[in-house]
Amino acid sequence: MKHLKNKWTIIAGFLFMLSACAKKEELTDKTYYARVLVEVAALPGTPALELRYQGQKIGDLPLRQPGTTVEAGTNIKLTVYVKGTNQLVADTLLNLKRNELSTYKVAYNKELGISGWISSNAVQQDSLSVQFLNNLGDFYKAYPAYDLCIFYFDYNTGELGDAHLGIPEFQKIKLSSPAILLPYYFGDKAQDQANIFVGKLKDRATGQFITMPSSGQDFFVLPQVYGGGKLHF
């Protein structure tokens, strides 16, 4: 009788182990979901674009809030193509976690040679995120090398101060990346004085700033937007 009891104990234990393994396998095979949101930079000449996830089209761009639901997982390939073609614009590998929202921004202009991802991170209210698009005309081809330098208007002196920011060898740049972060407020934030920024092009050969034929000035004013904003110029 004791032998029979031990036998049933072994069988019960074996069945319990099978049940535990089955439950563990069910949990492992369970599918989790995340969301992706993809914006498109407002560049001239950008055609209609589409987004593919693991090779399958999931929508036309832009994909706005709340984003599109996709399977979560590791080494997931996200690609952007010109709509209805196999012309690749941008791609990346994702590692999406359960219920995660991933946000991206793509830029494309074939004529200007722009194709790829650009920064889409949130911007704090006391800052501006700026990216520069170099679409300068033939006049600037007379300068083989030039830098973009950023200055700000100093309310205290009434003069332009060097922000010590910019892009070296700007003639080689189409769309600057990463974005340049600029402070929105000048001095005391309580005074609500917004910074005024200007750009200058410096000839690397002479160290002199280039006078622009359209204005007769050696600077251009960056458009003012509210803090926490993104600017493509």
Beta strands, then each sheet from edge to edge (+ up, - down):
strand 1: 33-40
strand 2: 49-53
strand 3: 56-60
strand 4: 63-71
strand 5: 73-82
strand 6: 88-96
strand 7: 101-109
strand 8: 114-118
strand 9: 127-131
strand 10: 146-154
strand 11: 159-167
strand 12: 180-183
strand 13: 197-203
strand 14: 220-221
strand 15: 229-232
sheet 1: 4+ 1- 7- 8+
sheet 2: 3+ 2- 5+ 6-
sheet 3: 12+ 9- 15-
sheet 4: 11+ 10- 13+ 14-
end
